[in-house]
């Protein structure tokens, strides 16, 4: 999992190394509305489910669950994983009614199909596995 600690997000704006603590090739750091729109559009076009992690760099539960999130992104490449910094995109967090970090939204065609609030690693693993499995069997979730 060394890549989760060191690799920069691809093509999603500019961010400092301080902000990129846990990334992988399948985790896209969202720091602009344009990058959010671009990734959601790409997921819709590719019929992918998005797992959006609304988090903050100062949030201890966010930092603790980040390696698990990267592990899931590595394992479930059929899903698109986005990490939204709630401080940099406060309007987007408000639009999604994020009241606590981390908050994880499962999206299909830009619409919420499920949600987890908090840093429960086992719940995130189980729900991600179940949704990935369901998506592989029924693309019309």
C-alpha positions in Angstrom: 0.0 0.0 0.0 3.0 2.3 -0.4 1.2 4.1 -3.3 -1.5 5.2 -1.0 1.0 7.3 1.0 3.0 8.8 -1.7 1.3 9.0 -5.1 -0.3 12.2 -6.3 -3.9 12.2 -7.6 -4.1 12.4 -11.4 -5.4 15.4 -13.2 -7.7 16.8 -10.5 -6.2 20.2 -9.8 -3.2 21.2 -7.8 -2.7 20.3 -4.2 0.3 20.4 -1.8 1.9 17.2 -0.5 0.5 18.1 2.9 -3.0 17.6 1.5 -2.2 14.3 -0.2 -1.7 12.0 2.6 -3.6 9.0 1.3 -4.1 8.6 -2.4 -3.9 5.8 -5.0 -4.4 5.7 -8.7 -8.2 5.1 -8.2 -8.6 7.9 -5.6 -9.1 11.3 -7.1 -8.6 14.3 -4.9 -11.4 16.8 -5.5 -10.5 20.4 -4.8 -12.5 22.3 -7.5 -16.1 22.2 -8.7 -14.7 21.5 -12.2 -12.9 18.3 -11.0 -16.1 17.2 -9.2 -18.2 17.7 -12.3 -15.6 16.1 -14.6 -15.3 12.9 -12.4 -19.1 12.6 -11.9 -19.6 12.9 -15.7 -16.9 10.4 -16.4 -18.5 7.9 -13.9 -21.9 8.4 -15.5 -20.5 7.8 -18.9 -18.6 4.7 -17.8 -21.7 3.5 -15.7 -19.5 3.4 -12.5 -20.7 3.9 -9.0 -18.8 6.7 -7.2 -17.7 6.5 -3.5 -17.2 10.1 -2.4 -15.3 10.6 0.8 -16.0 14.0 2.3 -13.2 14.6 4.7 -10.8 17.1 6.2 -7.0 17.1 6.8 -7.4 18.0 10.5 -10.0 15.3 11.2 -8.5 12.3 13.2 -11.2 9.8 12.1 -10.6 10.9 8.5 -6.9 10.2 8.8 -7.5 6.9 10.5 -9.8 5.6 7.8 -7.8 6.9 4.9 -5.6 3.8 4.5 -8.8 1.6 4.5 -10.3 3.8 1.8 -7.2 3.5 -0.3 -7.2 -0.2 0.1 -10.8 -0.4 -1.0 -10.0 1.8 -4.1 -7.2 -0.6 -4.9 -9.4 -3.6 -4.6 -12.6 -2.3 -6.3 -11.4 -0.7 -9.5 -14.9 -1.0 -10.9 -15.9 1.9 -8.6 -14.6 5.5 -8.8 -13.3 6.9 -5.5 -13.3 10.6 -4.8 -12.0 12.5 -1.8 -13.5 15.9 -1.2 -11.7 18.3 1.1 -14.6 19.9 3.0 -12.5 23.0 3.8 -11.6 23.6 0.2 -15.1 22.9 -1.2 -17.4 24.0 1.6 -20.2 24.8 -0.9 -20.1 21.2 -2.2 -20.1 19.8 1.3 -23.1 22.0 2.1 -24.9 20.9 -1.1 -24.5 17.3 0.0 -25.6 18.2 3.6 -22.3 17.0 5.1 -22.7 17.5 8.9 -19.7 15.4 10.0 -16.4 14.1 8.6 -15.8 11.6 7.3 -19.0 11.1 5.3 -19.1 8.6 2.5 -21.6 8.9 -0.3 -22.3 6.1 -2.8 -23.5 7.7 -6.0 -25.0 6.3 -9.2 -25.5 8.7 -12.1 -24.8 11.6 -9.7 -27.5 10.6 -7.2 -27.1 9.2 -3.7 -27.8 5.5 -3.4 -26.3 5.0 0.1 -24.4 6.9 2.8 -22.1 6.3 5.8 -21.4 9.0 8.4 -18.3 8.4 10.5 -15.2 6.4 10.5 -16.4 2.9 11.0 -13.9 0.8 9.0 -15.9 -2.4 9.1 -19.1 -0.7 7.9 -17.2 1.0 5.1 -15.6 -2.3 4.0 -18.9 -4.3 4.1 -21.0 -1.7 2.4 -18.4 -1.1 -0.4 -18.1 -4.8 -1.0 -21.9 -5.2 -1.1 -22.4 -2.3 -3.5 -19.5 -3.5 -5.7 -20.9 -7.0 -5.8 -24.4 -5.7 -6.6 -23.1 -3.4 -9.3 -21.2 -6.3 -11.0 -24.5 -8.4 -11.0 -26.9 -5.6 -11.8 -25.7 -2.5 -13.5 -29.1 -0.9 -13.0 -28.8 -0.5 -9.2 
